């Protein structure tokens, strides 16, 4: 069958307060990987346009806008529909793997996420799914319960998980311990540790993790400097320490040096932590 649809460019429209921004960025990266020019716009009302276009989210004029055969309207959060649309309408290209890290040799798809080729250590096949969705599926298969201890991310990682239907099967509880006093009171972080190394340190992240793990099977802890202020000597903005692990097992901890604005640092920190948790569950078989 001959494809007569224009495929040289793609416009993606989102509402002014877009819950689907990460989905749109992932779709845009996929289209660029396939050799297309892509533009993502925030609009209050869907505009008349030429060429291929996708609207993601709620728009009052969506019903009339999609009368053109080159236009598609998809609900926010339905990444499966987004993936299926991309497979049917975009030029064919290899499905990449995702690497969650603070640096990479390819452009970031989203803060903290890089698309890499097969054979890259620690890379994960997500098939365009958000990492939080993949974590939910792995945890459901093992009846695994998660706890989170967040400082600089302020609960953003918990929000990403609880935005998913069925997230109650994964998340048991989350702690937002933004102050040192909260870390001490709620997670039993030692005052001596905070006095010696400060809140942004691997030792602190490990003690936060231990506190979160008391009533969960797996946990992640995040503490860092999201900016724009807060830098101290040896710890610039973007320094984030995170730990993850399972109860009764050796935890993993690392320090990342993330870049971008406050939102980028917070989102990247959550994605790197999700990558660590996914690796933990995948390694468990």
Secondary structure, DSSP 8 states (H G I E B T S, - for coil): ----S--SEEEEEE-SS-TTHHHHHHHHHHHHHTT-EEEEEE-SS----SSEEEEES--TTHHHHTTSTTEEEE-TT-HHHHHHHHHHHS------EEEESS--SS-EEETTEEEE-TT-TT-B--TT--HHHHHHHHHHHHT--EEEEESTTTTHHHHHHHTSTTGGGTEEEEEE--SHHHHHHHH---HHHHHHH-SSSHHHHHHHHHHHGGG-SEEEEEEE--SSS--BTTB-TTEEEEEEEETTS--EEEEEE--SSHHHHHHHHHHHHHHHHHHHHHHT-
